[in-house]
Amino acid sequence: MSEPYFLDWIERRFAMEHTIAYCGVDCAACSDYQTGVCPSCRRTDWKDDPCMPVRCCRDRGIDVCGQCRDFPCADMREFYAESDSHREAFERMRAISP
């Protein structure tokens, strides 16, 4: 693995672990995250029913939807069409999709 590629991989991995939600939304750009209303789905202790992308990614043992062999599934296609930030998330996930 070449050094620039490796550094790019580290940056993407850090972002996924800290501010990129399972669905691919950038939490750092979200006003609820910025004001502390939402700690992000990665830092939430889901005692009840988590949202579908969280549950699905955890069940499949993947970090984000883009790593799924079924990406984009029918459920997520609908989600990604809902808003500009969701469309940006789709592009982010498509870039890493297998």
Phi, psi and omega in degrees: 000126181287154184300312179301319179296317180299316179295321177298318179298317180298315179298317179296318180296316179300314180299316181297322183282343186242318183227358178261120181290166179306324182281346180106354178294138178276102182301326183298338179267000183266131182295326178296321178291315182297327182265001177085005178293320180240126179278358184093151183295337179285337182251010181266132176274092185288099177271330179258211183278111179287167178297160186304312180299322178298309182300313183295312180298317179295318178298324182271352179071035179241161182278324183213160181303325182298343179273355184281139178292341180263006183293135348272130178284169182301319180298318183282333176302317178297313180301312184293343179270354188288327186202171178298317181294329178287324176294322175297321178298319178301314180296321179298316181287324179297326181294335180250001183295140181295000000 
